[in-house]
Amino acid sequence: MKTKTITKLMLCLLVLLVTQNNMAVARSSKAQTERAFSVWLKGPLWQKARAQNISNATFLKAIKPVKLNWSLPDLRPPGQKKRRKPPVQSEFRAPGGYFKARSLNFNIREGRKQLVKWRHSLDKIERRYGVPREIIIAIWGKETAFGRARLPYSAIEVLATQAFMGRRKALFERELLAALTILQQNHIRARAMKSAWAGALGHPQFMPTAFLKYAVDFDGDGSKNIWSSVPDALASIANFLNQNGWEPARRWGFEVQLPANISCTLEGPDQRIKTLNWRQRGMRRVDGRPFAQADLSKHSFLLLPAGRFGPRFLVSQNFYVLKSYNESDVYALFVGHVADRMKAGSKFQRGWARLSSFSRVHVKAAQLKLEKSGADVGGADGLIGYKTRTSIGNWQSKNGFAVTCFPNKAILAKISN
């Protein structure tokens, strides 16, 4: 046999041995982690559960079938070197993409059906909590497609895995203990406590701590069942909004015409301007209707999800109550818009401009540079929230650019340089 061939065979054998050794180390490490998980469940976790009045019977029944779910994202197994998280390279999603006709039409069409189907329950819910039924149904549709979305995970398993070896251990441990409290209170059995991959529960997608604070037994059967009782789920959504400050007499907001003399840098809840003052500056509703007399003395807030490149809105405090359910501007706007359309409201009159593509890495680099100059961008996270939009608008104004309060790739590059 030729020397060259022998060398190749030896190299292949060496690679095979190294690979097998690495696999054996990985199996050993995984087994060690799973043993440590079992010790953690029976020791530190049980001690904390007992301190919160979780019974031994409830604890054992919930924990006995639980195994580590290695398929979940954001895991940091103990003993393994923490690898530096690579920068997020995801393409920025323009706000207009959130309002595709297919998604809107499904939520509007199906939402109207649910309004009819559950009208008697909604009558009572609306009277008790003061939240419009269309808003409640729009949230239900957005969260779980009116209860149709699959919730394939065991909530206890998800929360236990994340509490033991997730990136946000303390947060998930708190949620795990809350989930055990839900079981202790007999609202649901452990095997029926299904969740999404991050532990959000039932039709409203409440985290367990939110369940304990906002879930209600509306159908009167003795349990707060947001998994299979639609009245409980809908009333729980309404209770959440009510407790977070929903004002029954006000709408979430309106699409408006934005005169050139009103700067887009006035956007956001930090800038409190009365509706009367907006009107005096020339702002008008696009549907031509006057602002309600009762609203004129109250504060309203400018909302520009795409700066001057998309529809413009004047919103009430209720918009920010919707954001307490989900922090995204476009989520809250989607819910408000779908609710309006269920009541035969119109489409946005102003379209969404086609925006140039860029990544969240580009946005984050610009945010960091703006922060160094003293701007408050709301955190350098690669997302274009209202604080980043107004900071970009202020930068454009100072540097002689058209003030649009929304970037393109060229603007981001100039800010970052």
C-alpha positions, 0 to 999 in steps of 0.5 A: 500500500502506498504511503500516501494512501496509508496517511489518508487512512490514518487521518480518517481514523484520527478524525473518526476517533476525535468525533466519537470522543466529542460525541461521548463527551457531549453525551456525558455532559448532557447526562450530567446536566439532566442529573443536575436538573433532577437535583435542582427540581427536588432541592432548591426548586422544591424549597421555594415552592414549599415557601409559596405554599405549594403542597408536596402532592401538587409539586410531585404530580407536576414535576414527575413527568418533566424532562429538559426540553433541549429543543427550546431556544436561548438555552445556556446549559450549566458547565458549558462555555457561554458562546458570544451570541452572534449579532442579529442579522435578521432583515428589518421588517417594514411596519407595512408588512404587519398589515397584509390583506390576507391577515387583516381579512382573516381576523376581520371576517372571523372576528365578526363571526365570533362577535355573533357567536359569543354576543351574550357573553360579550354583552356581560363582559363589556358591561363589567369591564368597559372594554369594547367587544371588538378590541377583546375579539381582535386580541383573541384573534391575534394571539391564538387565531380565536383559539385555533392555534396549537399550544403543543408544549407542557407549560411546566416543562418549558418553564422548568427548562428555561428556569434551570438553563435558560438565559433568563433564569430568574424570570422563568423561575418566577413564572414556574412558581406561578404556574405551580400556584395555578395548579395548587388552586385547581384551575387546570390539571398539569397535563392540560396546562399547555403553552407556547414555546415561551410558556404563554398560556391558553387563548389569551397567551398570559404568562403565569404571573399575568394569569394570577393577576388577571384571569377570571372565572367568568362562567362561574364553574369555580376555575379560571380556565383560559384553555377551554372556556371562551367566556373565561378567556375573553373576560380575562383579556377584558380584565387585563385591559381594565386593570391597566387603565382602559378608559371606556369613553375613549377610542384607541385613536384615529388616522389623521392628516399630518400638516407639514408644520407639525414635526414628526419628532413630536411623536410618542407618549412622552410628549403630552399635547391636548387634542384641542392643541393638535386641532389648533395646529391643523391636525384633522381626522382623515374621515372628516369627522370632528374630534369628540368634544370630550376628547378636546381637553384630554391628551392625545399622542402622535403615532408614526410607525413608519415616520412620514412614510406611512399612515399617521395616527393620533392615539389616546392613552388606550393605545398604550393600554393595548401596548401593555398587552404587547409592547409593539406599536404595530401589534397595538395598531393592528388590534385597534385597526381590526377592531375598527374594521369589524365595525365597518371601519375603513382601510387606512387612507394613506398607504405604506411606502416601500422602504429600503432594506437594511438589517437590525445590525445597521439599526443598532450601530446607529442607535449606539452612535446616537446614544453617544451623542446623548439621544434617548433611543429607548435602548440599542436593540436594533428595533425602530421604536418611537424613541429611535424614530424621534432621535433619527428625526432630530439628527436629520434636522440638525444635519440638514436632511429632510426630517422623516423620522424613519431611516434608510440604509444611507441615513443609518450609515451616515449616523454610524460614521 
